Amino acid sequence: MENKDIYILGIESSCDDTSAAVLKNGVLLSNVTASQAVHEAYGGVVPELASRAHQQNVVPVVDQAIKKAGISKEQLTAVAFTRGPGLMGSLLVGVSFAKGFARSLGIPLIDVNHLQGHVMAHFIKESDDDNQQPPLPFLCLLVSGGNSQIVKVNAYNDMEVLGQTIDDAAGEAIDKCSKVMGLGYPGGPIIDRLARQGNPKAYKFAEPQIPGLNYSFSGLKTSFLYNMRKWVEEDPDFIEHHQEDIAASLEFTIVDILMKKLKMAVKQTGIKHVAVAGGVSANNGLRNAFHDHAKRYGWTIYIPKFSYTTDNAAMIGIVGYYKYLDGETCPIDAPAFSKVTFK
């Protein structure tokens, strides 16, 4: 009897991107994402507006993903969905749709942890002979707007958090500092663009001294705010005249904090296969630091494509595929969860 092809539909709705992807035997056929511009005016994601936009987007996005994959919905083997962590209102839209859709087709449901998805983005294949995946075990620096963690990946379903932020995430710190500068939201891409033209050593900001492999970014944020206040008092146009240097110095400080701990984790574990994942992994300063450390310390590095750094359904689909192979499905009454956890 010939092996039947496995088609997984992935659905991601943890924050403000509605995304759907289709994978065939672990190879990506389509990855469709609808982003929400509505939050820019508010300087951050408004949960109520996010969940409403997901309700409008989820059906057309799933429809597009299936059409682009060139299959019919009846060919789907299972539906994988983000169960958490994330914004509860946003998650509920994706979770409810996934449950209804799977039930209507009579196929299994697979729940996926959003953080696990980011790490496993490195295992998304774009063709059968795509073999760029890191060998197990490897270390992964997971950095996004909501999380900053160093994860030891022993298997797709066995991830150990070696260190994490005790307060703010790196992405959140960048967004908030961007807001202090009056640059708009999301701050990451704006700071990244400005930093390319600035001097990273122009200004010094506080680097919190936290023992072990944990991170802290709240002290840096406070130091940034106080410095800006002081400099603007002395010169009201200070930010406008020096924004490239401020952005470059801020980026340099954040990347330095991230890389020091990662270097420590490599030393402690002896694992030199090192990956980066999450929204902040799109940052050029961080990517350059990874290349620099690879040259300097003999690391083998894994940097995801830009399209897999932000929230996307391909990463949910690939975890769903591995879980399906292991026979790991979830009951229809599995609730969404908003808390950050790897379990």
Solvent accessible surface area in square Angstrom, and as a share of the most:
residue,aa,sasa,rsa
1,M,238,1.06
2,E,152,0.68
3,N,144,0.74
4,K,167,0.71
5,D,59,0.31
6,I,28,0.14
7,Y,24,0.09
8,I,0,0.00
9,L,0,0.00
10,G,0,0.00
11,I,1,0.01
12,E,0,0.00
13,S,2,0.01
14,S,3,0.02
15,C,39,0.23
16,D,28,0.14
17,D,22,0.11
18,T,1,0.00
19,S,1,0.00
20,A,0,0.00
21,A,0,0.00
22,V,0,0.00
23,L,1,0.00
24,K,69,0.29
25,N,59,0.30
26,G,2,0.02
27,V,20,0.11
28,L,28,0.14
29,L,67,0.33
30,S,7,0.05
31,N,48,0.25
32,V,22,0.13
33,T,62,0.36
34,A,25,0.20
35,S,85,0.55
36,Q,19,0.09
37,A,74,0.57
38,V,68,0.39
39,H,2,0.01
40,E,101,0.45
41,A,95,0.74
42,Y,131,0.50
43,G,20,0.19
44,G,20,0.20
45,V,37,0.21
46,V,42,0.24
47,P,72,0.45
48,E,94,0.42
49,L,46,0.23
50,A,0,0.00
51,S,17,0.11
52,R,135,0.49
53,A,15,0.12
54,H,0,0.00
55,Q,117,0.52
56,Q,137,0.61
57,N,31,0.16
58,V,8,0.05
59,V,90,0.52
60,P,69,0.44
61,V,9,0.05
62,V,5,0.03
63,D,62,0.32
64,Q,79,0.35
65,A,0,0.00
66,I,16,0.08
67,K,129,0.55
68,K,135,0.57
69,A,15,0.12
70,G,68,0.65
71,I,23,0.11
72,S,50,0.32
73,K,89,0.38
74,E,121,0.54
75,Q,84,0.37
76,L,7,0.03
77,T,22,0.13
78,A,0,0.00
79,V,0,0.00
80,A,0,0.00
81,F,0,0.00
82,T,3,0.02
83,R,56,0.20
84,G,0,0.00
85,P,7,0.05
86,G,26,0.25
87,L,53,0.26
88,M,80,0.36
89,G,30,0.29
90,S,0,0.00
91,L,0,0.00
92,L,86,0.43
93,V,19,0.11
94,G,2,0.02
95,V,4,0.03
96,S,68,0.44
97,F,42,0.17
98,A,0,0.00
99,K,35,0.15
100,G,44,0.42
101,F,29,0.12
102,A,1,0.01
103,R,167,0.61
104,S,86,0.56
105,L,40,0.20
106,G,68,0.66
107,I,34,0.17
108,P,50,0.31
109,L,8,0.04
110,I,0,0.00
111,D,23,0.12
112,V,2,0.01
113,N,12,0.06
114,H,14,0.06
115,L,0,0.00
116,Q,19,0.08
117,G,0,0.00
118,H,3,0.01
119,V,0,0.00
120,M,3,0.01
121,A,4,0.03
122,H,20,0.09
123,F,21,0.09
124,I,9,0.05
125,K,54,0.23
126,E,80,0.36
127,S,48,0.31
128,D,120,0.62
129,D,114,0.59
130,D,27,0.14
131,N,111,0.57
132,Q,141,0.63
133,Q,41,0.18
134,P,4,0.02
135,P,62,0.39
136,L,88,0.44
137,P,63,0.40
138,F,0,0.00
139,L,0,0.00
140,C,0,0.00
141,L,0,0.00
142,L,0,0.00
143,V,0,0.00
144,S,12,0.08
145,G,42,0.40
146,G,52,0.50
147,N,14,0.07
148,S,0,0.00
149,Q,7,0.03
150,I,0,0.00
151,V,0,0.00
152,K,46,0.20
153,V,0,0.00
154,N,45,0.23
155,A,30,0.23
156,Y,27,0.10
157,N,82,0.42
158,D,67,0.35
159,M,17,0.07
160,E,81,0.36
161,V,51,0.29
162,L,47,0.24
163,G,2,0.02
164,Q,77,0.34
165,T,26,0.15
166,I,104,0.53
167,D,60,0.31
168,D,19,0.10
169,A,2,0.01
170,A,0,0.00
171,G,6,0.06
172,E,53,0.24
173,A,0,0.00
174,I,7,0.04
175,D,33,0.17
176,K,83,0.35
177,C,1,0.00
178,S,0,0.00
179,K,120,0.51
180,V,58,0.33
181,M,12,0.05
182,G,65,0.63
183,L,37,0.18
184,G,37,0.36
185,Y,48,0.18
186,P,60,0.38
187,G,0,0.00
188,G,26,0.25
189,P,85,0.53
190,I,32,0.16
191,I,1,0.01
192,D,16,0.08
193,R,146,0.53
194,L,15,0.07
195,A,6,0.05
196,R,104,0.38
197,Q,125,0.55
198,G,18,0.17
199,N,72,0.37
200,P,56,0.35
201,K,141,0.60
202,A,36,0.28
203,Y,43,0.16
204,K,182,0.77
205,F,12,0.05
206,A,50,0.39
207,E,45,0.20
208,P,34,0.21
209,Q,156,0.69
210,I,42,0.22
211,P,116,0.73
212,G,44,0.43
213,L,18,0.09
214,N,53,0.27
215,Y,1,0.00
216,S,8,0.05
217,F,0,0.00
218,S,42,0.27
219,G,32,0.31
220,L,0,0.00
221,K,44,0.19
222,T,61,0.35
223,S,21,0.14
224,F,0,0.00
225,L,56,0.28
226,Y,128,0.49
227,N,28,0.14
228,M,4,0.02
229,R,138,0.50
230,K,105,0.44
231,W,39,0.14
232,V,50,0.29
233,E,149,0.67
234,E,128,0.57
235,D,48,0.25
236,P,109,0.69
237,D,68,0.35
238,F,21,0.09
239,I,30,0.15
240,E,125,0.56
241,H,120,0.54
242,H,62,0.28
243,Q,47,0.21
244,E,58,0.26
245,D,40,0.21
246,I,0,0.00
247,A,0,0.00
248,A,4,0.03
249,S,0,0.00
250,L,0,0.00
251,E,11,0.05
252,F,85,0.36
253,T,7,0.04
254,I,3,0.01
255,V,18,0.10
256,D,36,0.19
257,I,11,0.06
258,L,0,0.00
259,M,6,0.03
260,K,112,0.47
261,K,20,0.08
262,L,0,0.00
263,K,83,0.35
264,M,75,0.34
265,A,0,0.00
266,V,9,0.05
267,K,175,0.74
268,Q,118,0.52
269,T,47,0.27
270,G,58,0.56
271,I,21,0.11
272,K,100,0.42
273,H,60,0.27
274,V,0,0.00
275,A,0,0.00
276,V,0,0.00
277,A,1,0.01
278,G,0,0.00
279,G,26,0.25
280,V,18,0.10
281,S,0,0.00
282,A,28,0.22
283,N,14,0.07
284,N,55,0.28
285,G,13,0.12
286,L,1,0.00
287,R,33,0.12
288,N,88,0.45
289,A,15,0.11
290,F,0,0.00
291,H,98,0.44
292,D,54,0.28
293,H,21,0.09
294,A,21,0.16
295,K,176,0.75
296,R,154,0.56
297,Y,67,0.26
298,G,50,0.48
299,W,13,0.05
300,T,63,0.37
301,I,34,0.17
302,Y,32,0.12
303,I,44,0.22
304,P,9,0.05
305,K,113,0.48
306,F,116,0.48
307,S,67,0.43
308,Y,16,0.06
309,T,1,0.01
310,T,73,0.42
311,D,25,0.13
312,N,3,0.02
313,A,0,0.00
314,A,0,0.00
315,M,0,0.00
316,I,0,0.00
317,G,0,0.00
318,I,3,0.01
319,V,0,0.00
320,G,0,0.00
321,Y,31,0.12
322,Y,63,0.24
323,K,26,0.11
324,Y,63,0.24
325,L,96,0.48
326,D,87,0.45
327,G,57,0.55
328,E,73,0.33
329,T,72,0.42
330,C,16,0.09
331,P,86,0.54
332,I,68,0.35
333,D,109,0.57
334,A,5,0.04
335,P,88,0.55
336,A,12,0.09
337,F,48,0.20
338,S,56,0.36
339,K,153,0.65
340,V,71,0.41
341,T,45,0.26
342,F,32,0.13
343,K,187,0.79
